Amino acid sequence: MNEANPAENEGAKTTFVASLRLHLASDKMPRPAPEVLILELLLAAGPGHVSGTALARRLGVSRVAVWQQMEKLRAQGFTFTAVHARGYRLAAGPSSLHLALIAAHLRGHGRDCPVTLLDEVDSTNDEAARQLAAGRAAPFAVLARRQTHGRGRLGRAWHSADNGNLYASFAFRPRLAPARMQTFTLWMGVNVCGLVANFSGATPGLKWPNDLLFDGRKAGGMLTEARMDADQIRDLVFGLGLNVNSPAAAWPRDLAGRAISLAEHTRAPLDLNRFAAALLGRVLLAYDRFMDGTFAETFADLWNRFDVLRGQPVTVLQGGQRVSGIALGIDDEGALILRTAKSRTARFRAGEVTLEKNA
């Protein structure tokens, strides 16, 4: 989030954790990895228990093999309770991102998305772009626990420490004309806001074109990047940095008072893995609705629900020009509409917006 320019792309420089195909369509769902199936069964049981015999039967292995798998999960931060004649219960999971746990939450949601989770990466957007350029089939997602050169719009750096936040990029090949994509980031933004509101009970505001706010403080940002092929967008990467569980004391001095996490706002930590799974499903569904055009049925209402600028005095900086006025929302192409001091209407497709609190 600070204003320093990111360093030049230094390549992947990543620590690989895991990459797992998450086949979720019930009519073609292959047998999941053993740890995913164990976690799925235990999650489905909720506060109840699942017997070792039932787990062994579902996995098609011996009870000793089930115990070995659970020991591996314990070493990764899971806690299980065992009750004689009743079986196992999932008592707690790791607070950091865990790919098998995300997959277990996702199964049954009817989605199919390959996900790569990295300990560290320069930028999830850059990694997704590299994988697209290498020919990886889309869609897919790249998640990271930490970014060394995370960035937002206009090359600004995004503070990306490993402290319970979410850094994610989603890769697509839309094959659409650029004009069709003008409202893409805005549509994704209202979907992320809707997910956050449903998940946490706290409703964020959306500051045109790509910032999520709580009480005027930044909780998240989005960055969409595309590569053209003739008159079509060939590769598209939608990136999201979201402050989920970082404590207030963790912000660098220049961000203190300007940044906020969901946990700080709600005063309770969120289940990061369950949230990540919900985000994967929501983004993929939103992309499908954008591609088939049905997003237009709800886009305006969703934007109006989360828009923090409407009716407020703002200043737009575009190039070297500053224009002040009252924000009136957006038009059908996603441009910000301002009523200027001379009661004229101005539209902006790009620019930096400042909310004039004391105007």
C-alpha positions in Angstrom: 0.0 0.0 0.0 2.9 2.4 0.4 3.8 4.6 -2.5 7.3 3.3 -3.3 7.8 1.9 -6.7 8.3 -1.9 -6.8 11.6 -3.3 -7.9 12.1 -4.8 -11.4 10.6 -8.2 -11.8 13.2 -10.6 -10.6 11.4 -13.8 -11.7 9.7 -16.4 -9.6 12.1 -16.7 -6.6 9.4 -18.7 -5.0 9.3 -21.4 -2.4 7.0 -24.0 -3.7 4.5 -25.4 -1.2 1.9 -27.4 -3.2 -0.1 -27.4 -6.4 -3.3 -29.3 -6.5 -6.1 -29.8 -9.1 -9.4 -29.1 -7.4 -11.9 -31.0 -9.5 -15.2 -30.1 -8.0 -17.9 -31.0 -10.6 -19.7 -34.0 -9.2 -20.1 -35.7 -12.5 -16.4 -35.9 -13.1 -14.9 -35.6 -9.7 -11.8 -37.9 -9.4 -10.7 -39.4 -6.1 -9.2 -36.6 -4.0 -5.9 -36.8 -2.3 -6.1 -38.7 1.0 -5.5 -35.7 3.2 -8.2 -33.7 1.4 -10.8 -36.5 1.8 -10.0 -36.9 5.5 -10.4 -33.2 6.1 -13.6 -33.1 4.0 -15.2 -35.9 6.0 -14.2 -34.4 9.3 -15.5 -30.9 8.3 -18.8 -32.5 7.1 -19.1 -34.1 10.5 -18.9 -30.7 12.2 -18.7 -31.2 16.0 -19.3 -34.9 15.5 -16.8 -37.7 15.1 -15.9 -40.0 12.2 -14.6 -43.5 13.0 -11.3 -44.7 11.8 -13.0 -47.6 10.1 -15.2 -45.2 8.1 -12.2 -43.1 7.1 -10.3 -46.2 6.1 -13.3 -47.5 4.0 -13.6 -44.1 2.2 -9.9 -43.9 1.5 -9.6 -47.6 0.6 -6.7 -48.1 2.9 -6.0 -49.6 6.3 -6.6 -47.9 9.6 -2.9 -47.8 10.1 -2.6 -45.8 6.8 -5.3 -43.4 8.0 -3.4 -42.9 11.3 -0.2 -42.1 9.2 -2.1 -39.5 7.2 -3.5 -37.9 10.3 0.0 -37.8 11.8 1.2 -35.9 8.7 -1.7 -33.4 9.2 -0.8 -33.0 12.8 2.7 -32.1 11.8 1.2 -29.4 9.6 -0.7 -27.7 12.4 -4.0 -29.7 12.7 -5.4 -30.8 16.0 -7.6 -33.9 16.2 -9.4 -35.4 19.2 -10.1 -39.1 19.4 -12.8 -40.8 21.4 -12.9 -44.5 21.8 -15.7 -46.2 19.8 -16.6 -42.8 18.2 -13.6 -41.8 16.2 -11.9 -38.6 15.3 -13.0 -35.0 15.3 -11.2 -32.0 13.8 -10.5 -29.7 16.7 -8.4 -27.0 15.0 -6.5 -26.3 11.8 -3.6 -24.1 10.9 -4.2 -20.4 10.9 -2.1 -19.9 7.7 -3.2 -20.9 4.3 -3.2 -24.7 3.7 -4.0 -26.1 0.3 -5.6 -29.4 1.3 -7.9 -27.6 3.8 -8.9 -25.1 1.1 -9.7 -28.0 -1.2 -11.7 -29.8 1.5 -13.8 -26.7 2.0 -14.3 -26.3 -1.8 -15.4 -29.9 -2.6 -19.1 -30.1 -3.3 -19.3 -26.5 -4.4 -19.5 -27.4 -8.1 -16.3 -25.7 -9.2 -13.2 -26.8 -11.0 -10.1 -24.7 -10.5 -6.3 -25.6 -10.3 -4.7 -23.8 -7.3 -1.1 -23.2 -6.6 -0.1 -22.1 -3.1 3.3 -20.5 -2.5 5.2 -19.6 0.6 6.7 -16.6 -1.1 6.6 -15.0 -4.5 7.5 -11.7 -6.0 3.9 -11.0 -7.0 1.0 -13.4 -7.5 0.0 -11.4 -10.6 3.4 -11.8 -12.1 3.5 -15.5 -11.3 0.1 -16.0 -12.9 1.2 -14.1 -16.0 4.3 -16.2 -16.2 2.3 -19.4 -16.0 -0.1 -18.2 -18.7 2.8 -17.3 -20.9 4.2 -20.8 -20.4 0.9 -22.2 -21.7 -0.8 -23.3 -18.5 -4.5 -24.0 -19.1 -6.9 -21.4 -17.6 -8.6 -20.7 -15.3 -6.3 -21.2 -12.4 -5.4 -19.4 -9.2 -2.2 -18.5 -7.5 -2.1 -17.8 -3.7 0.8 -16.8 -1.6 1.5 -16.3 2.1 3.9 -13.5 1.3 4.9 -11.2 -1.6 8.2 -9.6 -1.9 7.1 -7.1 -4.7 3.3 -7.0 -4.4 1.9 -4.0 -6.2 -1.3 -2.1 -6.9 -2.4 0.4 -9.5 0.2 2.7 -11.0 3.0 0.5 -9.8 2.5 1.3 -6.1 3.9 -1.3 -3.7 1.5 -3.4 -1.7 2.6 -4.3 1.8 2.5 -8.1 1.7 3.8 -9.6 4.9 3.1 -13.2 6.1 0.7 -12.2 8.8 -2.6 -13.8 8.0 -3.6 -11.8 4.9 -4.6 -13.1 1.5 -2.7 -12.4 -1.7 -4.4 -14.1 -4.7 -4.4 -13.9 -8.5 -6.8 -15.5 -10.9 -5.8 -16.2 -14.5 -8.2 -16.4 -17.4 -8.2 -16.4 -21.2 -11.4 -14.4 -22.0 -10.9 -13.9 -25.8 -13.0 -10.8 -25.6 -12.6 -7.3 -27.2 -11.1 -4.8 -24.8 -14.3 -2.7 -24.9 -16.2 -5.7 -23.3 -13.8 -5.6 -20.3 -14.3 -2.0 -19.1 -16.4 -2.9 -16.1 -14.6 -6.2 -15.2 -12.6 -4.9 -12.2 -15.7 -3.0 -10.9 -17.8 -6.2 -11.2 -15.2 -8.3 -9.4 -15.0 -5.6 -6.7 -18.7 -5.7 -5.8 -18.5 -9.5 -5.7 -15.5 -9.4 -3.3 -17.4 -6.8 -1.2 -20.5 -9.1 -1.2 -18.4 -12.0 -0.1 -16.7 -10.1 2.7 -20.1 -8.8 3.9 -21.7 -12.3 3.9 -18.7 -13.9 5.5 -17.8 -11.4 8.2 -21.1 -9.6 8.8 -19.2 -6.3 8.2 -20.0 -4.4 5.0 -17.0 -2.8 3.2 -17.2 0.2 1.0 -15.9 0.3 -2.6 -13.9 3.3 -3.7 -13.8 3.6 -7.4 -12.2 1.9 -9.1 -10.5 -0.7 -7.0 -10.2 -0.1 -3.2 -12.1 -1.8 -0.4 -12.5 0.4 2.7 -13.7 0.2 6.2 -14.2 3.6 7.9 -12.1 5.3 5.3 -9.2 2.9 5.8 -7.9 0.6 3.1 -8.7 -3.1 3.6 -8.0 -4.4 0.1 -7.1 -3.5 -3.4 -7.5 -5.1 -6.8 -5.4 -5.0 -9.9 -6.5 -6.4 -13.3 -3.8 -6.8 -16.0 -4.2 -8.0 -19.5 -2.2 -9.0 -22.6 -3.6 -8.3 -26.1 -3.6 -10.5 -29.1 -4.7 -8.6 -32.2 -8.1 -7.1 -31.2 -8.7 -9.5 -28.3 -7.6 -9.9 -24.8 -5.6 -13.1 -24.7 -4.5 -13.3 -21.1 -6.2 -11.7 -18.1 -5.0 -11.7 -14.5 -7.2 -10.5 -11.7 -5.3 -9.8 -8.5 -6.5 -9.2 -5.0 -4.7 -8.2 -1.9 -7.0 -8.4 1.2 -6.0 -7.6 4.7 -7.8 -10.4 6.6 -6.2 -11.2 10.0 -3.2 -8.8 10.3 -3.2 -7.1 13.7 -3.1 -3.3 14.0 0.4 -3.4 15.5 1.8 -5.1 12.4 1.4 -2.1 10.0 4.5 -0.2 9.1 4.6 3.3 10.4 3.6 4.9 7.1 0.5 2.7 6.9 -0.7 3.0 10.5 -4.1 4.8 10.5 -4.5 4.2 6.7 -4.7 0.5 6.5 -7.1 -1.9 8.3 -7.8 -5.6 8.3 -11.1 -7.4 8.5 -10.2 -8.9 11.9 -9.3 -5.4 13.2 -12.6 -4.0 12.0 -14.7 -6.9 13.3 -12.5 -7.5 16.4 -12.4 -11.2 15.7 -10.1 -13.3 13.4 -11.5 -14.9 10.4 -11.1 -18.5 9.2 -8.5 -17.8 6.5 -8.8 -21.1 4.7 -12.6 -21.2 4.6 -12.6 -17.6 3.4 -10.0 -18.4 0.7 -12.2 -21.3 -0.5 -15.3 -19.0 -0.5 -13.3 -16.4 -2.5 -12.2 -19.0 -5.1 -15.8 -20.0 -5.7 -17.1 -16.4 -5.8 -14.5 -15.1 -8.2 -15.0 -18.0 -10.6 -18.8 -17.6 -10.5 -18.5 -13.9 -11.0 -16.2 -14.5 -14.0 -18.7 -16.9 -15.6 -21.5 -14.3 -15.1 -19.4 -11.6 -16.7 -18.6 -13.8 -19.7 -22.2 -14.8 -20.3 -23.5 -11.2 -19.8 -25.8 -12.0 -16.9 -23.8 -9.8 -14.5 -25.6 -6.8 -16.0 -28.8 -7.9 -14.2 -27.4 -7.1 -10.7 -24.3 -5.0 -11.3 -25.9 -1.5 -10.9 -27.6 -2.5 -7.7 -24.5 -4.1 -6.2 -22.4 -1.0 -7.1 -24.9 1.3 -5.5 -24.8 -0.9 -2.4 -21.1 -0.6 -1.8 -20.2 2.7 -3.5 -18.7 5.1 -0.9 -18.2 8.0 -3.2 -21.8 8.6 -4.4 -23.0 12.0 -3.2 -19.6 12.9 -1.7 -17.3 15.7 -2.7 -14.2 14.3 -4.4 -11.2 15.4 -6.4 -10.0 13.4 -9.4 -6.4 13.6 -10.5 -5.9 12.6 -14.1 -2.5 13.2 -15.6 -1.7 16.7 -14.4 -5.3 17.8 -14.2 -7.4 18.1 -11.0 -11.2 18.1 -11.2 -13.4 18.5 -8.1 -17.1 17.8 -7.8 -19.8 15.6 -6.4 -19.6 12.0 -7.3 -22.8 10.7 -9.0 -21.9 7.1 -9.4 -20.7 5.3 -12.6 -22.1 5.0 -16.1 -22.7 1.8 -18.1 -19.1 1.6 -19.1 -17.7 2.0 -15.6 -16.7 5.6 -15.9 -16.9 7.8 -12.7 -19.4 10.6 -13.1 -18.8 14.0 -11.4 -21.0 17.1 -11.2 -18.5 19.9 -11.2 -18.8 23.3 -9.4 -20.2 24.7 -12.6 -23.0 22.1 -12.6 -21.4 20.4 -15.6 -21.0 16.6 -15.8 -17.6 15.1 -16.3 -16.7 11.4 -16.8 -13.5 9.7 -15.9 -12.4 6.2 -17.1 -9.2 6.4 -15.1 -7.6 8.6 -12.4 -6.9 8.9 -8.7 -9.8 9.8 -6.5 -9.6 11.6 -3.2 -12.6 11.9 -0.9 -12.7 15.4 0.4 -13.8 14.9 3.9 -13.7 18.5 5.0 -15.3 19.9 1.8 
